[in-house]
């Protein structure tokens, strides 16, 4: 992802919410790269017309989660203006992510790979296999679905 280009484009559009959302991603990437033990970039995933690595996707998801918490906090304190600002930033961050994989597709993959089910000990292996098929799927959702098929 070319975060600098996105920031530049948002600046030219004079869209401050978009610019701040992209700057938060850039700050996290720079923080990771300058840390003592930086996280690896991971596999590249095609998202529409761009390509993201697993690290960038996890950073974007983290930023969305932070903004969700901020929105709920500001709404609880009757600060609708700030809640709206973070909600708008969240919208732009979600646009960068690949589309969510449905639970039905994940269930189908589990049933196809293990029609007779599997044991509790094999659960980690199954989750890894499903994560390899759908790298952008949420790990919590995968584990919930996999738990349903334990024999």
GUSELO-232023 format. One record per residue (C-alpha): residue number from 1; residue in one letter; z, y, x. Coordinates in nm, 2 decimals. Layout:
N
NUM A Z Y X
...
***
This chain:
151
1 X 0.00 0.00 0.00
2 X -0.08 0.34 0.12
3 X 0.23 0.52 0.02
4 X 0.14 0.84 0.20
5 X -0.18 0.86 0.01
6 X 0.01 0.82 -0.32
7 X 0.25 1.09 -0.23
8 X -0.03 1.32 -0.13
9 X -0.22 1.25 -0.46
10 X 0.10 1.32 -0.66
11 X 0.16 1.64 -0.47
12 X -0.20 1.76 -0.54
13 X -0.15 1.67 -0.91
14 X 0.18 1.87 -0.90
15 X 0.36 1.58 -1.06
16 X 0.71 1.60 -0.92
17 X 0.84 1.28 -1.09
18 X 0.56 1.07 -0.95
19 X 0.61 1.23 -0.60
20 X 0.98 1.16 -0.60
21 X 0.94 0.80 -0.71
22 X 0.69 0.74 -0.43
23 X 0.91 0.92 -0.17
24 X 1.19 0.69 -0.26
25 X 0.97 0.39 -0.18
26 X 0.87 0.55 0.15
27 X 1.23 0.62 0.24
28 X 1.32 0.26 0.18
29 X 1.03 0.13 0.39
30 X 1.12 0.36 0.67
31 X 1.48 0.26 0.65
32 X 1.38 -0.11 0.67
33 X 1.15 -0.05 0.96
34 X 1.41 0.14 1.16
35 X 1.69 -0.10 1.10
36 X 1.83 -0.34 1.36
37 X 1.70 -0.65 1.18
38 X 1.40 -0.54 0.96
39 X 1.30 -0.76 0.67
40 X 0.96 -0.93 0.72
41 X 0.68 -0.79 0.51
42 X 0.60 -1.13 0.36
43 X 0.28 -1.25 0.19
44 X 0.02 -1.00 0.06
45 X -0.04 -0.99 -0.31
46 X -0.34 -0.83 -0.49
47 X -0.23 -0.58 -0.75
48 X -0.53 -0.43 -0.93
49 X -0.72 -0.22 -0.68
50 X -0.45 -0.23 -0.41
51 X -0.26 -0.49 -0.21
52 X 0.12 -0.51 -0.18
53 X 0.34 -0.72 0.04
54 X 0.65 -0.90 -0.09
55 X 0.88 -0.65 0.08
56 X 0.71 -0.36 -0.10
57 X 0.74 -0.53 -0.43
58 X 1.11 -0.60 -0.38
59 X 1.17 -0.24 -0.29
60 X 0.98 -0.11 -0.60
61 X 1.19 -0.35 -0.82
62 X 1.51 -0.23 -0.65
63 X 1.41 0.14 -0.72
64 X 1.33 0.06 -1.08
65 X 1.68 -0.11 -1.12
66 X 1.84 0.20 -0.96
67 X 1.66 0.43 -1.21
68 X 1.76 0.21 -1.50
69 X 2.12 0.24 -1.40
70 X 2.09 0.62 -1.36
71 X 1.92 0.65 -1.70
72 X 2.20 0.46 -1.88
73 X 2.46 0.67 -1.69
74 X 2.31 1.00 -1.78
75 X 2.26 0.90 -2.14
76 X 2.62 0.80 -2.16
77 X 2.72 1.15 -2.03
78 X 2.48 1.33 -2.27
79 X 2.24 1.45 -1.99
80 X 1.91 1.37 -2.17
81 X 1.72 1.60 -1.93
82 X 1.81 1.39 -1.62
83 X 1.78 1.06 -1.81
84 X 1.42 1.16 -1.91
85 X 1.34 1.25 -1.55
86 X 1.45 0.91 -1.42
87 X 1.27 0.74 -1.71
88 X 0.95 0.91 -1.61
89 X 0.99 0.80 -1.24
90 X 1.06 0.45 -1.36
91 X 0.72 0.46 -1.55
92 X 0.53 0.54 -1.23
93 X 0.71 0.28 -1.03
94 X 0.63 0.01 -1.29
95 X 0.26 0.11 -1.27
96 X 0.26 -0.01 -0.90
97 X 0.39 -0.36 -0.98
98 X 0.17 -0.65 -1.08
99 X 0.18 -0.76 -1.44
100 X 0.48 -0.97 -1.53
101 X 0.43 -1.35 -1.55
102 X 0.52 -1.48 -1.90
103 X 0.80 -1.74 -1.94
104 X 0.54 -1.96 -2.11
105 X 0.33 -1.98 -1.79
106 X 0.63 -2.06 -1.58
107 X 0.74 -2.33 -1.83
108 X 0.39 -2.47 -1.82
109 X 0.39 -2.49 -1.44
110 X 0.73 -2.67 -1.44
111 X 0.62 -2.92 -1.70
112 X 0.29 -2.98 -1.53
113 X 0.45 -3.04 -1.19
114 X 0.74 -3.24 -1.32
115 X 0.66 -3.41 -1.65
116 X 0.96 -3.64 -1.63
117 X 1.21 -3.37 -1.52
118 X 1.40 -3.37 -1.20
119 X 1.76 -3.39 -1.07
120 X 2.00 -3.11 -0.99
121 X 1.95 -3.18 -0.61
122 X 1.57 -3.11 -0.65
123 X 1.62 -2.78 -0.83
124 X 1.58 -2.57 -0.51
125 X 1.26 -2.74 -0.42
126 X 1.12 -2.69 -0.77
127 X 1.21 -2.32 -0.77
128 X 1.03 -2.28 -0.43
129 X 0.72 -2.45 -0.57
130 X 0.71 -2.23 -0.88
131 X 0.78 -1.92 -0.66
132 X 0.48 -2.02 -0.44
133 X 0.26 -2.04 -0.75
134 X 0.39 -1.72 -0.90
135 X 0.52 -1.50 -0.61
136 X 0.58 -1.19 -0.82
137 X 0.78 -1.37 -1.09
138 X 1.15 -1.28 -1.12
139 X 1.37 -1.54 -0.95
140 X 1.63 -1.53 -1.23
141 X 1.38 -1.61 -1.49
142 X 1.24 -1.90 -1.28
143 X 1.59 -2.04 -1.22
144 X 1.68 -2.02 -1.60
145 X 1.36 -2.20 -1.69
146 X 1.40 -2.47 -1.42
147 X 1.76 -2.53 -1.53
148 X 1.63 -2.63 -1.88
149 X 1.43 -2.92 -1.74
150 X 1.70 -3.08 -1.52
151 X 1.75 -3.45 -1.62
***
